[in-house]
Amino acid sequence: MVNRLVFIDPLQYEQLKVECNLLGYLDDTTWIASSKVELEEMLHIANSFYTFMNIKVNKQKSILMTNNTNYISNGQITLSFRSDRITLPNTPQDQSIRFLDVWINLQGSHHFNIHKAYQIMASTSLKLFQKKLSGDHVKYVTNKVVTSQLDFLLQYTILSKWDYTKLMALLHKIFKHKAHLCSIISNNIIHSQFPYRLIDFE
């Protein structure tokens, strides 16, 4: 829902309902439909555009995700893509797929995202540990790289206190080691504005 300004004096707005059934970035396109018929209509329009612009599309690389079992046969769905008919496997409900580096699934589960975040932290911590770095180097990688990755990956995931603690534990350990700090020093100190200013992901 969006508000559009109609009059300035007195201020009057009208509310407009906008439906977005398409998400696209570079060569990735996602169509969102409430039925198979609606999806095929959008695919028909898209195919007309591809033909007009002389764009080649590998339709068999498409990934389908639906919780409507009416059209599923042996785990697959056949769609009309204008003159073509393509048969695609339906993504299992507990399996996550990636779009623009965000992972989603039909169950709305965040376990996969949290697991990916752990992998990022573990991989980064291992690489940092193996290098001859200072605390400032670790701070830069954490503040400029890791935090941005996690912000994007977990943008619709709410972490529990336990998940957050486990997620940050490795980086806390690496930073304290590289900055020559005592391992039992409070994490609040390294996250304070002075002197370390390590971004707290919480």
N, C-alpha and C positions, 0 to 999 in steps of 0.2 A: 504494500500500500504506500502511495506517495501523495503528498499534498501539493497542489498547484495554486499559486497566488492568482486570484481572480480580480480583486479590487484592492487598491492601496488605501483609500480613504472612504469608508472605514475598511479595515483589513478584513478581507474575506478569502477563504480558501475553499477549494473543492477537493474531495478525495478521489483519487484515481486508483484503480486496481490494475496492476501490471503483472502479467504472467510471463515467466522466463522459462521456456522449455528447451533452451539450447545454451550450452556452455562450450566455448571454443578458445583454444590457445595454440598458435602456430599450426601444427598438423594434427593436433588432438581435438576431437569434437565429441561432445556428449549430448545425446538427445534424451529428454525426459518426457514420458507420456503416461497417461492413465489407462491406456488400453492398447491392444495390438493394432487395432484399426487406426488409432491416432498416430501411433509410431510409424506405420507404413505410409500414412499420408505425408508425414514430415520427411521420410526417406525418399518419397517420390519427388518432393520439391527439391530436396538436396541433390538428388541425382540429376535433375534438370539443370541445376546450377553447375554441377561438375561437368556435364556434357557441354554446356554453353561455354565454359571457361577452359575446356579441353584439359581437365584435371583427371588424372588416373588415380583410382582409389582401389586398394586391395580390400574388398568387402569381407573376405574370409578372415581377416585379422580382427574383425569386430568382436567386442566382448559384450555379452548380454547378461543383464541382471534383472530378475523379476520375482515377485512373490505371488504372482497370479499363476496357479497351476493348471488353469483350464486349457491352455494351449501347449503345455509341455507333454511331449511324448518321448519316452525313453531318455529323459533328461535333456531333450533338445527341442528347439522351436524353429519352425520354418517361417521366414519373413519374405514378403515381396518387396524387392528393392527395385522398383519400377519394372523393367523388363526381365530382371534377374530374380531368381528365387534362391535364397541362401538359407542353409540350415546351420544353426549355431547352438553350442551347448550352453545350458543355463548355468550361471555361477551358483554353486552351492551356498546356502544361506549362511553357513559359518565361515565361508572363505572371503577374504578381503581383496579388493581390487584397488589399484592406484589410479588417481586422476590428479594431475598437477602436484604430485608428491604427497597427496592426502589419501589415506587408506580408509575405505568405507566397506561396510557389509550390511546385509539385510537384517541382521539381528541387532544392529546398533551397538555391538560390543566394541569396547575400546581396548581389549586385551592385546590385540595385534599392534596397535599404535604404541602402547606402553612398552611392549616387547621390542619394537623397533627403536624406541628411545633408549632403552637399555643397551642395545647393540651399538648405537651411536656413541654413547658414553663410554662403553667398554673399549671400543675400537680407538676412540680419541685418547683415552687415558693411557692405553698401551703404547700408542705412538709417542705421546708426550713423555712417558717414562723412559723410553729408549733413547731420547735425544738429550743432548747437552743444552739445556735451556735454563733460563732464569725464571723467577716468579712472574716477572713482567711479560715474558713470552707466553706463559700459561694463561695469564690474565687476558692477554690480547686474543688468543685463540678461543677462550671461553666466552668473552664478552662480544666478540665480533663474528664468530663462526658458529660455535656450538649453540649458543642461546638463540640465534636466528633459526637454526635448523629445528630446534625443539619447539620454538614458538609456532612455526609453520606446521610441523607434524602434529602437534597436540592442540591446535587452535580450537577444537571442539571437544577436547578431552579434559575432564576434571580429575586431577591426580589426588589420591588419598595422601595423608601425611606419611604413611609408610612407604608408598611408591616414590614420593618426592625425596624422602630421606635416602632410600636405596639408590635413586637416580643420581643424586648429587654426591654420594659418599666417595666415589672414586675420584672425582675432580677435586673435592676438598683435600683428599689425601695427597694427590699429585701436586696441587698448588702449595700445600704446606711443606712438602718435601723440597720442591724446587726453590721456594722462597726461604728455605732454611729456618722454618718455624717449628716449634714443638708440636708434635702430632695431637696433643690434647688441648691445644689452644681453642678457644670458643670460635665457632663458625661465624658468630655475629661480628667478630673483630675483622675477619677477612672480607666480610661483606659491607663493612662500614665505609662511609665516604672517604675517610682518611685512616690509614695511609694506603690501603690496598684497593678498595673500590671494585672488588670482584662482584659481578652482577649476580643477584640472587634470583634464580628461576622461579621461585615460589609465587 
